[in-house]
Amino acid sequence: MLIWKKIKGKIKADHNYKNRLPRQKLEKKYLENGSIYIFKKKLFLKKRTLFAGKVGTFVMKKIESFQLDDLEDKEIINYLMSKKTKL
């Protein structure tokens, strides 16, 4: 997978694109989606972070963890709802 970023106003590859692997051959990674946080209030107030103490994970399917973060996400959701797509 090729990662791109904006450098001095131009979109450029962030690594050597000649040696990139196809997405199917990449090591599986997981993205934090913010759906679930369980923590002790006292520890949070003391450390000021959600990631103090024991940290666990709960793996979710992409369709179960879709986030509505911006207007484009809202448009996607509206489109899917208009099609009454069964997922």
KAGI-V185725 format. One line per field, one symbol per residue. psi: psi as a letter, one per 20 degrees, with the letter a starting at -180 (. if undefined). A space follows every 50 residues. Layout:
# KAGI-V185725
psi = ???
This chain:
# KAGI-V185725
psi = pppqrpoliqpqpiaoihjqqqhhiqpprqppijhppprpgggghgikqi lqbpprqopqqghikppnhrhggggggggghhilpo.
